[in-house]
Amino acid sequence: MALSTKAATGSGGGVSGHIPLLIVLMLGLFLAILNQTLLNVALPHMTAEFGVATTTIQWLLTGYMLVNGVLIPLSAFLIERFGVRKLFLIAMLCFTGGALICSLASTFPVMLTGRLIQAVGGGVLSPLVMSVILYIFPPEMRGKGMGLFGLAMMFAPAVGPTLSGWVVQNYDWHLLFSGMIPLGVIVLIIAAFKLKNIEEPRNIKLDYFGTVTSLAGTGLLLYGLSEAGSNGWTDPVVLACSVSGLILLIVFVLQQLRSSSPMLDMRVFKYNVFSLSTVINVFVTASMFAGMILLPIYLQNLRGFTPLDSGLLMLPGAIVMMIMSPVSGILFDRVGPRPLAVIGMIITVVTTFEFTRLTLDSSYGFILILYMIRFFGMSLLMMPIMTAGMNQLPPHLSKHGTAMSNALRQISGSIGTSLITTIFTNRSTVHFAGFTDKMDTTDPTFMDSFNALVHRIMDSAQLPLAQAQSQAVSALAGQAKLQSTVMGINDAFFWTTIISVFGLVLSVFLRDVRKDKNRAGEAPVPVEPEVIMLPAPGSTRGM
């Protein structure tokens, strides 16, 4: 990409000169990501208010995810075509306008419309902000920049359920959206006056065939994956959408590889550290989403905690991640990616395995501390791993790398969610069948225990034999359901541990490509040493 004269010469005060730009971008990104997780707790209330089925209300989440996901592959083109300033203003205008519609919604169609408009803004903000950070920060300081990015990327979704639970429990759910409006307006006003382009927009043509195949392919694949968790992987709709989406994405990849000016440049995968870090991030993202799905089920469905209690348990972990994200960025600049990734993955593996031992008596405090330690481990590795891969890409591929990384993170999150949900559901069913098989009326031992329970109910509740027997059956079935569900959660966490182990093994092979660039006569693997040896933008500017 052609750089503006000012950017190319390194003027503008170095990184410190871009602080207002970073603050505005981070505020907008934080609001957009926070908005994604706010609705989870409020959905039951909205279901009752709108008078729709649970499968219908889920479209507020599914629709947002689909629009968000399909726009990510287009982000590299959009940044080049419109520039940072115009694209950010459009994104925030969509986000704030969508929040206004949602805050006034009295029917489900209006609510869904507002959410989809919000998703248009949210879909481009993440790759946009990451691209700006990669441009502003030279490789030797990029850890600090990505640490700032991690503040919004990891803290916002973690604090969302807590904030949502507090609002829903004490106020009307409309406040979740009306409260966003003044914040969005403030960001828009600041951006209108302070935000400048870091590069000049280019009047490039849109690849219509690539756009159609990427939008349709990503949308169908994400929808198929989102439905797999509830309907099963063999469901005809799931299979049709997933396979069709995958085929369209393969066509998109082949077409982009042959294009002289690709919309999403697949040549980023020629860089080995970028490819490795992307695969590791897929495993880490799937592992993180598993914990965020399974723990609320355990706390609310099995232990009877309120949504607010469930959210409060996750809040300390979010605070740890907020504190550690910039710290891990500073550590990355000093020691490189491998030590942080390995230590973080070891912590993640150990704490995830500990969650395979949950019982109906596990204490709230123990789970809270374990969750905090788990998020501490993830705070050490998520942004450093991503930064390690981005550091290997030459400047002209940075936007394509961020788009690819964000797209694969979205897809891996959907795969992880569906896979873990499927494992949890199937294993719970298997365990429940095992419990019911043990309730054999021909087994003298079981009948002795059952009759003792019946007599205890008769004596304590003063009930006749028939009613006592009915209550005993219900009690045993309820206990079997609870035990099978917690065992299903433990099994799902076991497979999450396996996923984390794969990430740990791969993290051992990470290397710091900044050292490659500093070795005389030695170029980074794999190609185009004359491109990779170019200094990153701003690498010679004074701080």
VOFI-623841 format. One record per residue (C-alpha): residue number from 0; residue in one letter; x, y, z. Coordinates in steps of 0.05 Angstrom, whole numbers, plus 5000, padded with zeros to 4 digits. Example, Ala and Ser with C-alpha at 12.3 -4.5 7.8 and 13.67 -1.06 7.14 Angstrom:
2
SITE, num, residu, X, Y, Z
SITE, 0, a, 5246, 4910, 5156
SITE, 1, s, 5273, 4979, 5143
//
This chain:
543
SITE, num, residu, X, Y, Z
SITE, 0, m, 5000, 5000, 5000
SITE, 1, a, 5026, 5069, 4983
SITE, 2, l, 5041, 5109, 5045
SITE, 3, s, 5027, 5183, 5054
SITE, 4, t, 5088, 5228, 5053
SITE, 5, k, 5080, 5247, 5125
SITE, 6, a, 5075, 5175, 5148
SITE, 7, a, 5132, 5152, 5105
SITE, 8, t, 5180, 5204, 5131
SITE, 9, g, 5163, 5186, 5202
SITE, 10, s, 5139, 5255, 5222
SITE, 11, g, 5084, 5268, 5270
SITE, 12, g, 5118, 5256, 5336
SITE, 13, g, 5127, 5181, 5334
SITE, 14, v, 5080, 5137, 5376
SITE, 15, s, 5067, 5193, 5426
SITE, 16, g, 5039, 5236, 5370
SITE, 17, h, 4985, 5184, 5357
SITE, 18, i, 4959, 5179, 5429
SITE, 19, p, 4894, 5217, 5415
SITE, 20, l, 4882, 5171, 5355
SITE, 21, l, 4893, 5109, 5398
SITE, 22, i, 4847, 5133, 5454
SITE, 23, v, 4790, 5146, 5405
SITE, 24, l, 4799, 5080, 5370
SITE, 25, m, 4803, 5040, 5435
SITE, 26, l, 4740, 5073, 5463
SITE, 27, g, 4701, 5055, 5400
SITE, 28, l, 4728, 4984, 5399
SITE, 29, f, 4713, 4973, 5473
SITE, 30, l, 4640, 4994, 5463
SITE, 31, a, 4631, 4950, 5402
SITE, 32, i, 4660, 4888, 5434
SITE, 33, l, 4623, 4900, 5500
SITE, 34, n, 4559, 4903, 5461
SITE, 35, q, 4569, 4832, 5434
SITE, 36, t, 4565, 4800, 5503
SITE, 37, l, 4513, 4844, 5537
SITE, 38, l, 4452, 4807, 5511
SITE, 39, n, 4467, 4737, 5537
SITE, 40, v, 4437, 4750, 5605
SITE, 41, a, 4379, 4792, 5579
SITE, 42, l, 4353, 4743, 5528
SITE, 43, p, 4303, 4708, 5575
SITE, 44, h, 4271, 4775, 5593
SITE, 45, m, 4267, 4796, 5520
SITE, 46, t, 4237, 4729, 5501
SITE, 47, a, 4179, 4741, 5550
SITE, 48, e, 4170, 4814, 5530
SITE, 49, f, 4170, 4803, 5455
SITE, 50, g, 4129, 4738, 5461
SITE, 51, v, 4174, 4699, 5414
SITE, 52, a, 4206, 4629, 5418
SITE, 53, t, 4276, 4618, 5445
SITE, 54, t, 4300, 4598, 5376
SITE, 55, t, 4275, 4664, 5349
SITE, 56, i, 4306, 4708, 5402
SITE, 57, q, 4373, 4674, 5390
SITE, 58, w, 4376, 4710, 5324
SITE, 59, l, 4395, 4773, 5362
SITE, 60, l, 4461, 4737, 5375
SITE, 61, t, 4465, 4695, 5312
SITE, 62, g, 4448, 4753, 5265
SITE, 63, y, 4499, 4798, 5299
SITE, 64, m, 4553, 4745, 5293
SITE, 65, l, 4537, 4732, 5219
SITE, 66, v, 4539, 4805, 5197
SITE, 67, n, 4600, 4817, 5240
SITE, 68, g, 4635, 4756, 5212
SITE, 69, v, 4621, 4767, 5139
SITE, 70, l, 4648, 4838, 5141
SITE, 71, i, 4716, 4818, 5170
SITE, 72, p, 4744, 4790, 5104
SITE, 73, l, 4725, 4856, 5070
SITE, 74, s, 4761, 4898, 5123
SITE, 75, a, 4828, 4902, 5087
SITE, 76, f, 4794, 4929, 5024
SITE, 77, l, 4750, 4977, 5064
SITE, 78, i, 4810, 5006, 5102
SITE, 79, e, 4848, 5018, 5037
SITE, 80, r, 4787, 5046, 5000
SITE, 81, f, 4759, 5093, 5053
SITE, 82, g, 4816, 5106, 5101
SITE, 83, v, 4817, 5101, 5176
SITE, 84, r, 4779, 5166, 5191
SITE, 85, k, 4719, 5156, 5145
SITE, 86, l, 4713, 5081, 5160
SITE, 87, f, 4716, 5092, 5235
SITE, 88, l, 4663, 5147, 5232
SITE, 89, i, 4617, 5103, 5190
SITE, 90, a, 4627, 5044, 5237
SITE, 91, m, 4612, 5085, 5299
SITE, 92, l, 4552, 5118, 5266
SITE, 93, c, 4523, 5049, 5251
SITE, 94, f, 4538, 5025, 5321
SITE, 95, t, 4506, 5086, 5355
SITE, 96, g, 4447, 5088, 5308
SITE, 97, g, 4434, 5014, 5319
SITE, 98, a, 4437, 5024, 5394
SITE, 99, l, 4384, 5079, 5388
SITE, 100, i, 4338, 5033, 5349
SITE, 101, c, 4347, 4977, 5400
SITE, 102, s, 4334, 5024, 5458
SITE, 103, l, 4267, 5044, 5428
SITE, 104, a, 4247, 4974, 5404
SITE, 105, s, 4179, 4948, 5425
SITE, 106, t, 4176, 4891, 5375
SITE, 107, f, 4225, 4836, 5356
SITE, 108, p, 4234, 4857, 5282
SITE, 109, v, 4254, 4928, 5304
SITE, 110, m, 4302, 4900, 5356
SITE, 111, l, 4334, 4853, 5305
SITE, 112, t, 4342, 4910, 5255
SITE, 113, g, 4379, 4952, 5307
SITE, 114, r, 4425, 4894, 5324
SITE, 115, l, 4443, 4881, 5251
SITE, 116, i, 4459, 4955, 5240
SITE, 117, q, 4503, 4953, 5302
SITE, 118, a, 4538, 4891, 5274
SITE, 119, v, 4557, 4930, 5211
SITE, 120, g, 4598, 4977, 5254
SITE, 121, g, 4626, 4923, 5299
SITE, 122, g, 4650, 4880, 5241
SITE, 123, v, 4704, 4927, 5217
SITE, 124, l, 4726, 4960, 5282
SITE, 125, s, 4770, 4903, 5307
SITE, 126, p, 4813, 4894, 5244
SITE, 127, l, 4813, 4970, 5234
SITE, 128, v, 4842, 4984, 5303
SITE, 129, m, 4892, 4927, 5298
SITE, 130, s, 4916, 4952, 5230
SITE, 131, v, 4927, 5022, 5259
SITE, 132, i, 4966, 4995, 5318
SITE, 133, l, 5011, 4954, 5272
SITE, 134, y, 5024, 5015, 5230
SITE, 135, i, 5039, 5063, 5288
SITE, 136, f, 5082, 5017, 5330
SITE, 137, p, 5149, 4992, 5302
SITE, 138, p, 5163, 4918, 5313
SITE, 139, e, 5208, 4929, 5373
SITE, 140, m, 5150, 4965, 5409
SITE, 141, r, 5091, 4928, 5380
SITE, 142, g, 5080, 4887, 5443
SITE, 143, k, 5058, 4951, 5480
SITE, 144, g, 5010, 4968, 5424
SITE, 145, m, 4979, 4900, 5421
SITE, 146, g, 4974, 4900, 5496
SITE, 147, l, 4930, 4962, 5491
SITE, 148, f, 4889, 4926, 5437
SITE, 149, g, 4881, 4868, 5485
SITE, 150, l, 4849, 4914, 5537
SITE, 151, a, 4787, 4920, 5494
SITE, 152, m, 4792, 4853, 5460
SITE, 153, m, 4792, 4812, 5524
SITE, 154, f, 4767, 4856, 5580
SITE, 155, a, 4702, 4878, 5545
SITE, 156, p, 4673, 4808, 5533
SITE, 157, a, 4693, 4786, 5602
SITE, 158, v, 4660, 4845, 5638
SITE, 159, g, 4598, 4844, 5593
SITE, 160, p, 4559, 4789, 5630
SITE, 161, t, 4571, 4822, 5697
SITE, 162, l, 4546, 4890, 5673
SITE, 163, s, 4488, 4858, 5637
SITE, 164, g, 4467, 4818, 5699
SITE, 165, w, 4469, 4880, 5743
SITE, 166, v, 4427, 4920, 5694
SITE, 167, v, 4375, 4865, 5681
SITE, 168, q, 4369, 4851, 5756
SITE, 169, n, 4359, 4923, 5776
SITE, 170, y, 4334, 4961, 5715
SITE, 171, d, 4300, 4951, 5648
SITE, 172, w, 4340, 4915, 5594
SITE, 173, h, 4332, 4975, 5546
SITE, 174, l, 4385, 5010, 5588
SITE, 175, l, 4437, 4963, 5558
SITE, 176, f, 4427, 5001, 5493
SITE, 177, s, 4405, 5070, 5514
SITE, 178, g, 4467, 5074, 5558
SITE, 179, m, 4511, 5062, 5496
SITE, 180, i, 4482, 5122, 5458
SITE, 181, p, 4516, 5179, 5496
SITE, 182, l, 4582, 5141, 5497
SITE, 183, g, 4577, 5129, 5422
SITE, 184, v, 4561, 5202, 5409
SITE, 185, i, 4621, 5225, 5451
SITE, 186, v, 4667, 5179, 5411
SITE, 187, l, 4637, 5204, 5346
SITE, 188, i, 4648, 5278, 5365
SITE, 189, i, 4719, 5266, 5388
SITE, 190, a, 4735, 5225, 5325
SITE, 191, a, 4705, 5279, 5280
SITE, 192, f, 4754, 5331, 5307
SITE, 193, k, 4815, 5289, 5327
SITE, 194, l, 4818, 5229, 5281
SITE, 195, k, 4863, 5234, 5221
SITE, 196, n, 4882, 5184, 5166
SITE, 197, i, 4949, 5150, 5176
SITE, 198, e, 4949, 5135, 5101
SITE, 199, e, 4915, 5165, 5041
SITE, 200, p, 4854, 5125, 5016
SITE, 201, r, 4862, 5092, 4948
SITE, 202, n, 4809, 5088, 4894
SITE, 203, i, 4814, 5013, 4886
SITE, 204, k, 4761, 4971, 4852
SITE, 205, l, 4718, 4921, 4889
SITE, 206, d, 4727, 4848, 4871
SITE, 207, y, 4653, 4830, 4862
SITE, 208, f, 4664, 4755, 4853
SITE, 209, g, 4709, 4752, 4914
SITE, 210, t, 4661, 4794, 4954
SITE, 211, v, 4601, 4749, 4939
SITE, 212, t, 4639, 4684, 4953
SITE, 213, s, 4670, 4710, 5017
SITE, 214, l, 4605, 4739, 5044
SITE, 215, a, 4563, 4679, 5026
SITE, 216, g, 4616, 4628, 5047
SITE, 217, t, 4632, 4660, 5114
SITE, 218, g, 4558, 4672, 5129
SITE, 219, l, 4536, 4601, 5113
SITE, 220, l, 4594, 4569, 5150
SITE, 221, l, 4583, 4611, 5213
SITE, 222, y, 4509, 4598, 5212
SITE, 223, g, 4520, 4523, 5204
SITE, 224, l, 4569, 4523, 5262
SITE, 225, s, 4523, 4564, 5306
SITE, 226, e, 4466, 4515, 5295
SITE, 227, a, 4509, 4453, 5304
SITE, 228, g, 4513, 4462, 5379
SITE, 229, s, 4437, 4459, 5389
SITE, 230, n, 4414, 4417, 5329
SITE, 231, g, 4472, 4369, 5323
SITE, 232, w, 4525, 4361, 5269
SITE, 233, t, 4483, 4313, 5227
SITE, 234, d, 4424, 4361, 5221
SITE, 235, p, 4409, 4372, 5146
SITE, 236, v, 4409, 4448, 5153
SITE, 237, v, 4475, 4446, 5191
SITE, 238, l, 4507, 4400, 5140
SITE, 239, a, 4481, 4439, 5080
SITE, 240, c, 4503, 4507, 5107
SITE, 241, s, 4570, 4484, 5133
SITE, 242, v, 4589, 4446, 5070
SITE, 243, s, 4564, 4500, 5023
SITE, 244, g, 4600, 4554, 5063
SITE, 245, l, 4665, 4513, 5062
SITE, 246, i, 4661, 4502, 4987
SITE, 247, l, 4649, 4576, 4974
SITE, 248, l, 4707, 4595, 5018
SITE, 249, i, 4753, 4546, 4981
SITE, 250, v, 4731, 4578, 4916
SITE, 251, f, 4745, 4647, 4947
SITE, 252, v, 4815, 4626, 4969
SITE, 253, l, 4833, 4597, 4900
SITE, 254, q, 4807, 4659, 4865
SITE, 255, q, 4846, 4705, 4912
SITE, 256, l, 4910, 4666, 4901
SITE, 257, r, 4904, 4677, 4826
SITE, 258, s, 4886, 4751, 4831
SITE, 259, s, 4940, 4803, 4818
SITE, 260, s, 4907, 4850, 4869
SITE, 261, p, 4871, 4805, 4919
SITE, 262, m, 4818, 4831, 4966
SITE, 263, l, 4846, 4786, 5021
SITE, 264, d, 4917, 4766, 5006
SITE, 265, m, 4928, 4692, 5022
SITE, 266, r, 5003, 4700, 5015
SITE, 267, v, 5004, 4719, 5089
SITE, 268, f, 5007, 4643, 5101
SITE, 269, k, 5075, 4639, 5066
SITE, 270, y, 5103, 4669, 5129
SITE, 271, n, 5115, 4611, 5177
SITE, 272, v, 5110, 4647, 5244
SITE, 273, f, 5046, 4682, 5223
SITE, 274, s, 5016, 4615, 5203
SITE, 275, l, 5038, 4582, 5267
SITE, 276, s, 5012, 4638, 5312
SITE, 277, t, 4946, 4637, 5275
SITE, 278, v, 4937, 4562, 5288
SITE, 279, i, 4955, 4571, 5361
SITE, 280, n, 4905, 4628, 5368
SITE, 281, v, 4851, 4582, 5339
SITE, 282, f, 4863, 4532, 5395
SITE, 283, v, 4868, 4587, 5449
SITE, 284, t, 4803, 4621, 5426
SITE, 285, a, 4765, 4555, 5425
SITE, 286, s, 4791, 4540, 5495
SITE, 287, m, 4772, 4610, 5521
SITE, 288, f, 4701, 4606, 5492
SITE, 289, a, 4691, 4537, 5524
SITE, 290, g, 4702, 4565, 5594
SITE, 291, m, 4656, 4624, 5581
SITE, 292, i, 4601, 4577, 5559
SITE, 293, l, 4606, 4520, 5609
SITE, 294, l, 4615, 4559, 5674
SITE, 295, p, 4550, 4599, 5669
SITE, 296, i, 4513, 4533, 5655
SITE, 297, y, 4544, 4502, 5717
SITE, 298, l, 4533, 4562, 5762
SITE, 299, q, 4462, 4580, 5740
SITE, 300, n, 4430, 4514, 5719
SITE, 301, l, 4462, 4468, 5770
SITE, 302, r, 4480, 4511, 5829
SITE, 303, g, 4423, 4561, 5826
SITE, 304, f, 4465, 4624, 5825
SITE, 305, t, 4434, 4686, 5795
SITE, 306, p, 4460, 4715, 5730
SITE, 307, l, 4492, 4771, 5769
SITE, 308, d, 4528, 4722, 5816
SITE, 309, s, 4552, 4685, 5754
SITE, 310, g, 4577, 4749, 5723
SITE, 311, l, 4611, 4772, 5787
SITE, 312, l, 4650, 4706, 5789
SITE, 313, m, 4679, 4723, 5721
SITE, 314, l, 4693, 4796, 5737
SITE, 315, p, 4759, 4786, 5776
SITE, 316, g, 4786, 4746, 5717
SITE, 317, a, 4768, 4803, 5671
SITE, 318, i, 4803, 4852, 5717
SITE, 319, v, 4866, 4808, 5719
SITE, 320, m, 4865, 4807, 5643
SITE, 321, m, 4856, 4882, 5640
SITE, 322, i, 4916, 4893, 5685
SITE, 323, m, 4960, 4841, 5652
SITE, 324, s, 4946, 4855, 5579
SITE, 325, p, 4991, 4918, 5576
SITE, 326, v, 5041, 4883, 5622
SITE, 327, s, 5046, 4823, 5576
SITE, 328, g, 5057, 4871, 5518
SITE, 329, i, 5116, 4903, 5554
SITE, 330, l, 5143, 4833, 5571
SITE, 331, f, 5136, 4813, 5498
SITE, 332, d, 5180, 4871, 5476
SITE, 333, r, 5233, 4848, 5526
SITE, 334, v, 5233, 4772, 5522
SITE, 335, g, 5196, 4755, 5458
SITE, 336, p, 5136, 4709, 5447
SITE, 337, r, 5159, 4639, 5466
SITE, 338, p, 5169, 4645, 5542
SITE, 339, l, 5103, 4681, 5550
SITE, 340, a, 5066, 4633, 5505
SITE, 341, v, 5093, 4571, 5538
SITE, 342, i, 5082, 4596, 5610
SITE, 343, g, 5013, 4621, 5592
SITE, 344, m, 4993, 4556, 5558
SITE, 345, i, 5018, 4514, 5616
SITE, 346, i, 4975, 4555, 5664
SITE, 347, t, 4916, 4549, 5616
SITE, 348, v, 4924, 4473, 5610
SITE, 349, v, 4930, 4462, 5685
SITE, 350, t, 4871, 4506, 5705
SITE, 351, t, 4827, 4478, 5649
SITE, 352, f, 4843, 4407, 5674
SITE, 353, e, 4823, 4428, 5744
SITE, 354, f, 4754, 4446, 5717
SITE, 355, t, 4745, 4373, 5698
SITE, 356, r, 4737, 4358, 5773
SITE, 357, l, 4675, 4401, 5786
SITE, 358, t, 4623, 4372, 5833
SITE, 359, l, 4556, 4397, 5859
SITE, 360, d, 4593, 4418, 5922
SITE, 361, s, 4651, 4457, 5891
SITE, 362, s, 4657, 4523, 5928
SITE, 363, y, 4644, 4590, 5894
SITE, 364, g, 4710, 4617, 5920
SITE, 365, f, 4750, 4559, 5891
SITE, 366, i, 4718, 4568, 5822
SITE, 367, l, 4730, 4643, 5825
SITE, 368, i, 4804, 4635, 5841
SITE, 369, l, 4814, 4581, 5789
SITE, 370, y, 4779, 4624, 5736
SITE, 371, m, 4824, 4683, 5755
SITE, 372, i, 4887, 4641, 5747
SITE, 373, r, 4862, 4615, 5680
SITE, 374, f, 4851, 4685, 5654
SITE, 375, f, 4919, 4705, 5680
SITE, 376, g, 4950, 4651, 5637
SITE, 377, m, 4910, 4672, 5576
SITE, 378, s, 4930, 4745, 5587
SITE, 379, l, 5003, 4724, 5579
SITE, 380, l, 4993, 4690, 5513
SITE, 381, m, 4936, 4716, 5470
SITE, 382, m, 4963, 4783, 5447
SITE, 383, p, 5037, 4762, 5447
SITE, 384, i, 5021, 4703, 5402
SITE, 385, m, 4983, 4747, 5354
SITE, 386, t, 5038, 4800, 5355
SITE, 387, a, 5091, 4748, 5341
SITE, 388, g, 5056, 4730, 5276
SITE, 389, m, 5042, 4801, 5255
SITE, 390, n, 5114, 4821, 5265
SITE, 391, q, 5135, 4776, 5208
SITE, 392, l, 5089, 4807, 5157
SITE, 393, p, 5116, 4864, 5114
SITE, 394, p, 5077, 4930, 5119
SITE, 395, h, 5037, 4920, 5055
SITE, 396, l, 5007, 4855, 5083
SITE, 397, s, 4991, 4880, 5153
SITE, 398, k, 4918, 4896, 5138
SITE, 399, h, 4908, 4829, 5104
SITE, 400, g, 4940, 4794, 5164
SITE, 401, t, 4894, 4829, 5213
SITE, 402, a, 4833, 4812, 5171
SITE, 403, m, 4854, 4740, 5166
SITE, 404, s, 4870, 4734, 5240
SITE, 405, n, 4803, 4765, 5261
SITE, 406, a, 4764, 4723, 5212
SITE, 407, l, 4795, 4658, 5236
SITE, 408, r, 4785, 4678, 5308
SITE, 409, q, 4711, 4689, 5294
SITE, 410, i, 4706, 4621, 5260
SITE, 411, s, 4746, 4585, 5313
SITE, 412, g, 4702, 4616, 5367
SITE, 413, s, 4641, 4589, 5331
SITE, 414, i, 4673, 4520, 5321
SITE, 415, g, 4695, 4518, 5394
SITE, 416, t, 4626, 4538, 5419
SITE, 417, s, 4590, 4486, 5376
SITE, 418, l, 4640, 4431, 5390
SITE, 419, i, 4641, 4441, 5465
SITE, 420, t, 4565, 4447, 5467
SITE, 421, t, 4558, 4383, 5428
SITE, 422, i, 4607, 4346, 5473
SITE, 423, f, 4572, 4372, 5535
SITE, 424, t, 4502, 4353, 5509
SITE, 425, n, 4522, 4284, 5484
SITE, 426, r, 4562, 4264, 5545
SITE, 427, s, 4507, 4289, 5592
SITE, 428, t, 4458, 4244, 5555
SITE, 429, v, 4505, 4185, 5560
SITE, 430, h, 4515, 4195, 5634
SITE, 431, f, 4440, 4203, 5647
SITE, 432, a, 4427, 4138, 5609
SITE, 433, g, 4479, 4104, 5654
SITE, 434, f, 4444, 4128, 5717
SITE, 435, t, 4375, 4106, 5692
SITE, 436, d, 4403, 4037, 5675
SITE, 437, k, 4424, 4030, 5747
SITE, 438, m, 4353, 4043, 5770
SITE, 439, d, 4334, 3970, 5757
SITE, 440, t, 4272, 3947, 5795
SITE, 441, t, 4298, 3875, 5790
SITE, 442, d, 4361, 3894, 5828
SITE, 443, p, 4351, 3879, 5903
SITE, 444, t, 4403, 3929, 5925
SITE, 445, f, 4371, 3986, 5886
SITE, 446, m, 4301, 3967, 5910
SITE, 447, d, 4325, 3967, 5983
SITE, 448, s, 4352, 4038, 5974
SITE, 449, f, 4290, 4060, 5937
SITE, 450, n, 4243, 4032, 5990
SITE, 451, a, 4283, 4065, 6045
SITE, 452, l, 4277, 4132, 6009
SITE, 453, v, 4202, 4122, 6000
SITE, 454, h, 4193, 4108, 6075
SITE, 455, r, 4234, 4170, 6093
SITE, 456, i, 4188, 4213, 6049
SITE, 457, m, 4126, 4180, 6079
SITE, 458, d, 4150, 4194, 6149
SITE, 459, s, 4174, 4265, 6138
SITE, 460, a, 4118, 4290, 6093
SITE, 461, q, 4062, 4246, 6120
SITE, 462, l, 4044, 4222, 6050
SITE, 463, p, 4010, 4158, 6027
SITE, 464, l, 4052, 4104, 5994
SITE, 465, a, 4034, 4121, 5922
SITE, 466, q, 4051, 4195, 5928
SITE, 467, a, 4115, 4179, 5966
SITE, 468, q, 4137, 4131, 5911
SITE, 469, s, 4122, 4185, 5858
SITE, 470, q, 4164, 4236, 5896
SITE, 471, a, 4220, 4186, 5905
SITE, 472, v, 4222, 4173, 5830
SITE, 473, s, 4223, 4248, 5816
SITE, 474, a, 4278, 4259, 5867
SITE, 475, l, 4321, 4204, 5837
SITE, 476, a, 4310, 4229, 5767
SITE, 477, g, 4328, 4300, 5788
SITE, 478, q, 4392, 4277, 5822
SITE, 479, a, 4410, 4235, 5761
SITE, 480, k, 4399, 4296, 5716
SITE, 481, l, 4442, 4341, 5760
SITE, 482, q, 4498, 4290, 5766
SITE, 483, s, 4498, 4273, 5691
SITE, 484, t, 4500, 4347, 5673
SITE, 485, v, 4560, 4363, 5718
SITE, 486, m, 4595, 4301, 5690
SITE, 487, g, 4580, 4325, 5619
SITE, 488, i, 4611, 4393, 5637
SITE, 489, n, 4672, 4357, 5664
SITE, 490, d, 4678, 4316, 5600
SITE, 491, a, 4673, 4380, 5558
SITE, 492, f, 4728, 4412, 5600
SITE, 493, f, 4771, 4350, 5590
SITE, 494, w, 4767, 4358, 5514
SITE, 495, t, 4780, 4432, 5523
SITE, 496, t, 4844, 4412, 5560
SITE, 497, i, 4864, 4369, 5500
SITE, 498, i, 4853, 4429, 5455
SITE, 499, s, 4897, 4471, 5501
SITE, 500, v, 4952, 4418, 5501
SITE, 501, f, 4956, 4424, 5425
SITE, 502, g, 4966, 4499, 5433
SITE, 503, l, 5020, 4487, 5485
SITE, 504, v, 5059, 4440, 5440
SITE, 505, l, 5056, 4488, 5381
SITE, 506, s, 5076, 4548, 5424
SITE, 507, v, 5144, 4515, 5437
SITE, 508, f, 5161, 4528, 5363
SITE, 509, l, 5146, 4603, 5364
SITE, 510, r, 5206, 4648, 5351
SITE, 511, d, 5219, 4722, 5354
SITE, 512, v, 5224, 4746, 5282
SITE, 513, r, 5253, 4812, 5305
SITE, 514, k, 5318, 4775, 5317
SITE, 515, d, 5316, 4749, 5246
SITE, 516, k, 5315, 4820, 5220
SITE, 517, n, 5375, 4839, 5263
SITE, 518, r, 5420, 4782, 5239
SITE, 519, a, 5468, 4807, 5186
SITE, 520, g, 5459, 4771, 5121
SITE, 521, e, 5402, 4728, 5146
SITE, 522, a, 5330, 4739, 5124
SITE, 523, p, 5267, 4712, 5156
SITE, 524, v, 5235, 4651, 5128
SITE, 525, p, 5205, 4640, 5079
SITE, 526, v, 5205, 4688, 5020
SITE, 527, e, 5222, 4756, 4993
SITE, 528, p, 5280, 4776, 5039
SITE, 529, e, 5285, 4844, 5005
SITE, 530, v, 5213, 4858, 5027
SITE, 531, i, 5219, 4832, 5097
SITE, 532, m, 5285, 4868, 5109
SITE, 533, l, 5250, 4936, 5098
SITE, 534, p, 5243, 4974, 5164
SITE, 535, a, 5172, 4976, 5190
SITE, 536, p, 5138, 5044, 5187
SITE, 537, g, 5164, 5088, 5243
SITE, 538, s, 5221, 5042, 5263
SITE, 539, t, 5272, 5099, 5255
SITE, 540, r, 5230, 5154, 5285
SITE, 541, g, 5250, 5183, 5352
SITE, 542, m, 5209, 5171, 5414
//
